[in-house]
Structures are given as C-alpha cells and as structure tokens.
Amino acid sequence: MVFSKGTKVRLIHTGDIGEVEEWLEHDMVGVRLADGEVIPVLVEAVERIESDSPSKVKGKFVPGKKKVEPLPLQPLPTDSQYTVLKPQGLQLAFDPVNRPDGRPDYYRIYLINDTQLNFLYQLGLQLRKQSVWKTQGRLGPRTMVEAGSLRYSELNESAEVKVETWRLLPDGKGTGQRLDRLLKLKPTQFFKKLTTAPYLNRQVILYALFTEKELNQKKESPKVAPPKQSLQSYTSNAAEEQKDNKGWFNLQEMPNEVWELATFKNEIDLHLQNLVDDPSSIRKDQILEVQLSHFEAFMERAIRLGVERVFVIHGVGEGRLRDTIKGRLEKMPEVKSFKNEYHGRYGYGATEVIF
C-alpha cells in the first residue's frame, strides 16, 4: 500500500493515531504522532483512516529501488584499508538480500572480527522465544563469517539473536572468559542501525557486540559463592540445562580440541534420570554399572582435555556409589587428590577431584 504525505493512519498494534510524514527505506514510513514525535513503522503495521476531506498533497512517496549487489562467499578476504583503523571488536551485521522490486527478502548474518584475536562462537536465532536455528564455529583475526540468516518478515515475530564467544589464548593455553549478548531485534530500532560495515564495505544493519577491551579481559574465578539449593533442585535444573544445549549444528568444520575444552562442563551428575532417557528400563542390578560407565567416560575426557578440577555428583543415599567412585579414583594416577566435604552447592552429595 502506498501512502501520501499527510495521510491519517492508525498503528495496528498500539492503536495510536498519526500522519504519514515521509517514506523510509525497507518498506517503512515515518509517522508523526499527536505529541509531535516521528517514529518509523512498517507499512504493513499501519492502516489508513478514511477521511471525507481530500488529501492536500497529490504526490505519492515511493521508496527508490536499489540495485542488488552480489553477495560474497565466506571466508572473505579482509586485507583492506579498514584494518589499519582502530579495531572496534566483534560486530554483527545484517546484510539485506533484496527482491527484484528493491524490498528486502532476507538478511545474511555476518559475525565480524576486526581485531588480532581468535575466537570460538555460538550463535542462534529465536522467534517468540522458540529456537529456529543455532550454529557454532571458529573466527580468525581480521575476518568475518556468515553465521546464519533472518527473513524480513521474521522481524515482526519478536526476533532475538543470542551470541556467545570465547577468546582463544595464544600458544594453546585455553580460552578467555565467556561473553554473551542477547540482541532483541525491534523493528523501530533495527533500521536505525544502518551503516557501512567493515570488510563488507557497504551499508548494512550493524550491531556492536563486544569492544576490544572486553574481549581482552582475563578469565576470573567467581568471587561470590553460588546460592545454596538442595541437591534435588540442583540436579533438576542441571538436567534442564542439558536439554537446552542439544541440537547445535555446524555451518563449517568443527574447531579443534580447544572448542571442546571451552564447552566442557566440569561436573557430572550420576543420578540415573540424568544419564538415560528411560530410567525405568534399567534393572536395579544394572544401575551401578551404568553410572560407573558414564563416570569413566567423563573422567577420561577430563584427563584428555587437561581439566584441573571436576565435581562428581553421586548424592548421599547409602553411600555405595560414593564409595565405589572413591575406590576408582584411588587407582587413577592422574588424580592428585579428591575430597567429599560439604560444598555450598552440592552439600555432601558430590566428590571434588583435583588433577
């Protein structure tokens, strides 16, 4: 629908009344509300209010058509003049792919790194709090990677992009602290972020994620003890976290062992409901065998990755599982020490192991 300047309209979702002030890019119009503020609104989100008096302006405002640029493949060459400027850190670019009429069809999502640092990343899109896709990978210095896409119509579905990154330390010394950011893509703000992106060298919707200073921060141990909770409550929450972490897929080759270390959880909960999908299918005389099998696999992985400390959650109960684990730990030459003392998070239901 084409509106002329001065057309009286109603915002469908809020009911506010205003007048069309101007046409904007990306199929949006500027609407002047009663208080004088002009806000950008998608054309499909407004409706005309019929008036008996003819419009004072006969001309129509039609957004100009843009030439569709060919989009480069990733990884992209980045040796450009931009690299000599002051690094901005990690940024997320939404690069429009237009229809023949010049309107956006969808956006290619690029994760841009203009620093000298290496990163691991995880990135996902949610619509109305439901996960649509997730991806993960490795991002080198002064480069970018195409990490996903967003359809133009999805901007009206409470779109959110979650980004998590870990800086890779030099000489294979592990990773820096985890940084995460949740971007809520509100249409009224989204189109205001139109600017020229590094390496793409054209105008895109650009979000700043993390500055170079933030990215260079060292990993620190938490100074505040975690809140106390019952072991049953903790294991229930941990099980939910494990469910949420399933379903990742790659758009590129999985990174090396450092990625595995960055995502390694330094605890294992040996309660049967957290190990198998159907606990009722395991006979009583098989339970300990299943628990020990998962324990052995977990310890083997922790030793291989060079983890310094892990927690083995076994509960209190009669102490059979705890004592069996104690016997196994005593026979492992890689284990420096272990203890089953009261812990603010686990109570007496876990053994701490030091390598």
C-alpha positions as CSV (number, residue, x, y, z in Angstrom):
1,M,0.0,0.0,0.0
2,V,1.3,3.5,-0.9
3,F,0.6,6.4,1.4
4,S,0.9,10.0,0.5
5,K,2.3,12.6,2.9
6,G,-0.3,13.8,5.3
7,T,-2.4,10.6,5.2
8,K,-4.0,9.9,8.5
9,V,-3.2,6.4,9.8
10,R,-3.7,4.1,12.8
11,L,-0.9,1.9,14.2
12,I,-2.5,-1.6,14.1
13,H,-0.7,-3.0,17.2
14,T,-1.0,0.1,19.5
15,G,-4.0,2.0,18.2
16,D,-2.1,5.3,18.1
17,I,-3.2,7.8,15.5
18,G,-0.8,9.9,13.4
19,E,0.0,11.2,10.0
20,V,2.5,9.9,7.4
21,E,5.4,12.3,7.4
22,E,7.8,10.6,4.9
23,W,8.7,7.3,3.3
24,L,11.7,5.5,4.7
25,E,13.9,2.6,3.4
26,H,13.0,-1.0,3.9
27,D,9.2,-0.6,3.3
28,M,8.7,1.7,6.3
29,V,7.1,5.1,6.8
30,G,7.7,7.9,9.3
31,V,4.5,8.5,11.2
32,R,4.1,11.8,13.2
33,L,2.1,11.1,16.4
34,A,-0.1,13.5,18.3
35,D,2.8,14.5,20.6
36,G,4.9,15.5,17.6
37,E,7.3,12.6,17.7
38,V,8.1,10.9,14.3
39,I,8.6,7.2,14.5
40,P,9.5,4.6,11.8
41,V,6.8,2.0,11.3
42,L,6.5,-1.0,8.8
43,V,3.9,-0.3,6.1
44,E,2.1,-3.5,7.0
45,A,1.7,-2.3,10.6
46,V,-0.4,0.8,9.8
47,E,-3.9,1.2,8.3
48,R,-5.4,4.2,6.6
49,I,-8.1,6.2,8.3
50,E,-10.6,7.3,5.7
51,S,-11.4,11.0,5.7
52,D,-14.2,13.0,4.0
53,S,-11.8,15.8,3.0
54,P,-9.4,15.1,0.1
55,S,-5.7,14.9,0.7
56,K,-3.9,18.2,0.5
57,V,-1.0,16.5,-1.3
58,K,-1.5,14.7,-4.6
59,G,2.0,13.4,-5.0
60,K,2.9,9.9,-3.7
61,F,6.1,9.0,-1.9
62,V,7.5,5.7,-3.3
63,P,10.8,4.2,-2.0
64,G,13.5,4.1,-4.6
65,K,14.7,0.8,-5.9
66,K,18.2,-0.3,-5.0
67,K,20.5,-2.4,-7.2
68,V,21.0,-5.8,-5.7
69,E,24.7,-6.4,-5.1
70,P,26.2,-9.9,-5.5
71,L,27.0,-11.3,-2.0
72,P,30.5,-12.7,-1.5
73,L,31.1,-16.2,-0.2
74,Q,32.8,-16.7,3.2
75,P,35.5,-16.8,4.3
76,L,36.1,-13.4,2.9
77,P,39.3,-11.5,2.1
78,T,39.9,-8.8,4.7
79,D,43.1,-7.1,3.7
80,S,41.6,-3.7,3.2
81,Q,42.3,-0.2,4.4
82,Y,39.9,-0.7,7.2
83,T,42.4,-3.0,9.0
84,V,44.7,-0.1,9.8
85,L,42.0,1.8,11.7
86,K,41.2,1.4,15.4
87,P,39.6,-2.1,16.0
88,Q,36.0,-1.9,17.2
89,G,35.8,-5.6,18.4
90,L,33.2,-8.1,17.5
91,Q,30.2,-6.9,15.5
92,L,27.1,-8.5,14.0
93,A,25.9,-7.4,10.5
94,F,22.6,-8.0,8.8
95,D,23.2,-7.7,5.1
96,P,20.0,-7.4,3.1
97,V,19.3,-9.6,0.1
98,N,16.7,-7.7,-2.0
99,R,13.8,-8.8,-4.2
100,P,13.6,-7.5,-7.8
101,D,11.4,-4.6,-6.5
102,G,14.2,-3.5,-4.2
103,R,12.5,-4.6,-1.0
104,P,14.4,-6.9,1.4
105,D,13.7,-10.6,1.2
106,Y,16.0,-11.7,3.9
107,Y,19.3,-10.8,5.7
108,R,22.5,-12.7,5.7
109,I,24.0,-12.5,9.2
110,Y,27.8,-12.0,9.4
111,L,29.9,-12.1,12.6
112,I,32.7,-9.6,12.1
113,N,36.1,-9.6,13.9
114,D,38.3,-6.6,13.2
115,T,40.8,-7.5,16.0
116,Q,44.0,-9.6,16.0
117,L,42.3,-12.2,18.3
118,N,40.9,-15.6,17.6
119,F,37.5,-16.7,18.8
120,L,35.1,-19.6,19.2
121,Y,31.5,-18.6,18.9
122,Q,27.9,-19.9,19.3
123,L,25.0,-18.0,17.7
124,G,21.3,-18.7,17.5
125,L,18.0,-17.2,16.4
126,Q,14.8,-17.3,18.4
127,L,11.3,-16.3,17.3
128,R,8.7,-15.8,20.0
129,K,11.1,-17.5,22.5
130,Q,11.3,-20.6,20.2
131,S,14.7,-21.7,18.8
132,V,14.8,-21.6,15.0
133,W,18.5,-22.4,14.3
134,K,21.8,-22.5,16.1
135,T,25.4,-22.6,14.8
136,Q,28.9,-22.6,16.2
137,G,32.4,-22.3,14.8
138,R,35.8,-20.6,14.9
139,L,36.5,-17.0,13.9
140,G,40.0,-15.9,12.9
141,P,41.6,-12.4,13.3
142,R,40.6,-9.5,10.9
143,T,37.9,-11.6,9.2
144,M,34.2,-12.4,9.2
145,V,32.0,-15.5,8.8
146,E,28.5,-15.9,7.5
147,A,26.7,-17.4,10.5
148,G,23.0,-17.6,9.5
149,S,20.1,-15.7,8.1
150,L,17.0,-13.8,9.1
151,R,13.9,-13.3,7.0
152,Y,12.5,-9.8,6.6
153,S,9.0,-11.0,7.8
154,E,10.6,-12.5,11.0
155,L,11.3,-9.0,12.4
156,N,7.7,-8.9,13.4
157,E,8.0,-12.2,15.4
158,S,9.9,-10.9,18.5
159,A,13.2,-12.0,16.8
160,E,16.2,-12.4,19.2
161,V,19.8,-13.4,18.3
162,K,22.0,-14.8,21.1
163,V,25.7,-14.6,20.7
164,E,28.3,-16.4,22.9
165,T,32.1,-16.1,22.4
166,W,35.3,-17.3,23.9
167,R,38.7,-15.8,23.0
168,L,41.4,-18.4,22.1
169,L,44.5,-17.7,24.1
170,P,47.9,-17.9,22.3
171,D,50.1,-21.0,22.4
172,G,47.2,-23.3,23.0
173,K,46.7,-22.1,26.6
174,G,42.9,-22.5,26.5
175,T,40.3,-19.8,26.3
176,G,39.4,-16.4,27.9
177,Q,36.2,-15.8,29.7
178,R,32.8,-16.5,28.0
179,L,31.0,-13.4,26.8
180,D,27.4,-13.4,25.8
181,R,24.9,-10.9,24.3
182,L,21.2,-11.2,23.6
183,L,20.0,-8.9,20.8
184,K,16.3,-8.1,20.7
185,L,15.6,-7.1,17.1
186,K,12.9,-4.5,17.4
187,P,11.9,-3.0,14.0
188,T,11.7,0.6,15.4
189,Q,15.4,0.3,16.3
190,F,16.6,-2.2,13.8
191,F,16.5,0.1,10.8
192,K,18.2,3.0,12.7
193,K,21.4,1.0,12.8
194,L,22.1,1.3,9.0
195,T,25.8,2.0,8.5
196,T,28.8,0.8,6.4
197,A,30.3,-2.4,7.8
198,P,34.0,-3.2,7.8
199,Y,35.1,-5.8,5.2
200,L,31.6,-5.8,3.6
201,N,32.2,-2.2,2.6
202,R,28.5,-1.5,2.1
203,Q,25.6,-0.3,4.2
204,V,24.1,-3.0,6.4
205,I,22.3,-3.1,9.8
206,L,25.2,-3.3,12.2
207,Y,25.3,-4.1,15.9
208,A,28.3,-3.7,18.2
209,L,28.7,-6.8,20.3
210,F,31.9,-6.6,22.4
211,T,34.7,-4.0,22.4
212,E,38.4,-4.9,22.1
213,K,38.8,-4.1,25.8
214,E,36.0,-6.5,26.8
215,L,37.5,-9.2,24.6
216,N,40.9,-8.9,26.2
217,Q,39.7,-9.4,29.8
218,K,41.2,-12.4,31.5
219,K,39.1,-15.2,32.8
220,E,38.4,-14.7,36.5
221,S,37.1,-17.1,39.1
222,P,33.7,-16.1,40.5
223,K,34.1,-14.2,43.8
224,V,30.6,-14.8,45.0
225,A,29.5,-18.2,46.1
226,P,26.6,-19.7,44.2
227,P,23.2,-19.6,46.1
228,K,22.5,-22.6,48.2
229,Q,19.9,-25.1,47.0
230,S,19.0,-28.7,47.6
231,L,20.8,-31.3,45.6
232,Q,17.5,-32.5,44.1
233,S,16.7,-28.9,43.0
234,Y,20.2,-28.5,41.5
235,T,20.2,-31.8,39.6
236,S,16.7,-31.0,38.2
237,N,18.0,-27.6,37.0
238,A,21.1,-29.2,35.5
239,A,19.0,-31.7,33.6
240,E,17.0,-28.8,32.0
241,E,20.3,-27.0,31.0
242,Q,21.5,-30.2,29.3
243,K,18.2,-30.3,27.3
244,D,18.6,-26.7,26.2
245,N,22.2,-27.3,25.0
246,K,21.1,-30.0,22.5
247,G,20.5,-29.5,18.8
248,W,23.6,-27.5,17.7
249,F,24.7,-27.9,14.0
250,N,27.7,-26.5,12.2
251,L,27.9,-24.3,9.2
252,Q,31.6,-25.0,8.9
253,E,34.1,-27.6,10.2
254,M,34.2,-28.1,13.9
255,P,37.1,-26.3,15.7
256,N,39.9,-28.3,17.3
257,E,40.1,-29.6,20.9
258,V,40.1,-26.1,22.3
259,W,36.5,-25.8,21.4
260,E,35.7,-29.0,23.3
261,L,37.5,-27.6,26.3
262,A,35.6,-24.3,26.1
263,T,32.3,-26.1,26.2
264,F,33.3,-28.8,28.7
265,K,31.2,-28.8,31.9
266,N,33.3,-29.7,34.9
267,E,30.7,-31.8,36.6
268,I,28.8,-34.9,36.0
269,D,25.5,-35.9,37.7
270,L,25.3,-39.6,38.2
271,H,21.7,-39.7,39.1
272,L,20.1,-42.2,36.7
273,Q,17.5,-39.8,35.4
274,N,20.3,-37.6,34.1
275,L,22.1,-40.4,32.3
276,V,19.4,-42.3,30.4
277,D,16.2,-41.3,28.7
278,D,14.1,-44.0,30.4
279,P,15.4,-44.9,33.9
280,S,12.6,-47.5,34.3
281,S,14.2,-49.6,31.5
282,I,17.3,-50.2,33.7
283,R,17.2,-53.1,36.0
284,K,18.2,-52.5,39.6
285,D,21.3,-54.7,39.3
286,Q,22.4,-52.7,36.3
287,I,22.2,-49.2,37.7
288,L,25.6,-49.0,39.3
289,E,27.2,-50.4,36.1
290,V,25.5,-47.6,34.0
291,Q,26.6,-44.9,36.5
292,L,30.2,-46.1,36.5
293,S,30.3,-46.3,32.7
294,H,29.3,-42.6,32.5
295,F,31.8,-41.8,35.3
296,E,34.7,-43.5,33.5
297,A,33.9,-41.8,30.2
298,F,33.6,-38.4,31.9
299,M,37.0,-38.8,33.7
300,E,38.7,-40.0,30.6
301,R,37.5,-36.9,28.7
302,A,38.5,-34.5,31.6
303,I,42.0,-36.0,31.7
304,R,42.4,-35.8,27.9
305,L,41.4,-32.1,27.9
306,G,43.7,-31.2,30.8
307,V,40.9,-30.0,33.1
308,E,42.2,-29.0,36.6
309,R,39.1,-29.8,38.7
310,V,35.8,-31.6,38.4
311,F,32.9,-32.5,40.6
312,V,31.2,-35.9,40.6
313,I,27.7,-35.7,41.9
314,H,26.6,-39.0,43.4
315,G,24.1,-38.0,46.1
316,V,24.2,-39.1,49.7
317,G,21.9,-42.2,50.0
318,E,23.6,-45.3,51.4
319,G,27.0,-44.3,50.1
320,R,27.5,-47.3,47.8
321,L,28.1,-45.2,44.6
322,R,30.3,-42.7,46.6
323,D,32.5,-45.5,48.0
324,T,32.8,-47.2,44.6
325,I,33.9,-43.9,43.0
326,K,36.4,-43.4,45.8
327,G,38.0,-46.7,45.0
328,R,38.2,-45.9,41.3
329,L,39.8,-42.5,42.0
330,E,42.4,-44.1,44.2
331,K,43.6,-46.1,41.2
332,M,43.9,-43.2,38.8
333,P,47.5,-41.9,38.6
334,E,46.3,-38.6,37.0
335,V,44.3,-37.7,40.1
336,K,46.3,-35.6,42.6
337,S,43.6,-35.5,45.3
338,F,39.9,-35.8,46.0
339,K,37.5,-35.0,48.8
340,N,33.9,-35.4,49.8
341,E,33.3,-32.4,52.1
342,Y,30.4,-30.1,52.5
343,H,30.0,-27.8,49.5
344,G,27.7,-24.7,49.2
345,R,26.2,-26.1,46.0
346,Y,26.2,-29.8,46.4
347,G,26.2,-30.3,50.2
348,Y,27.8,-33.7,50.9
349,G,26.4,-35.2,47.6
350,A,29.5,-34.7,45.4
351,T,33.2,-35.5,45.4
352,E,35.7,-32.8,44.2
353,V,38.5,-34.2,42.1
354,I,41.8,-32.3,41.5
355,F,44.1,-33.4,38.6
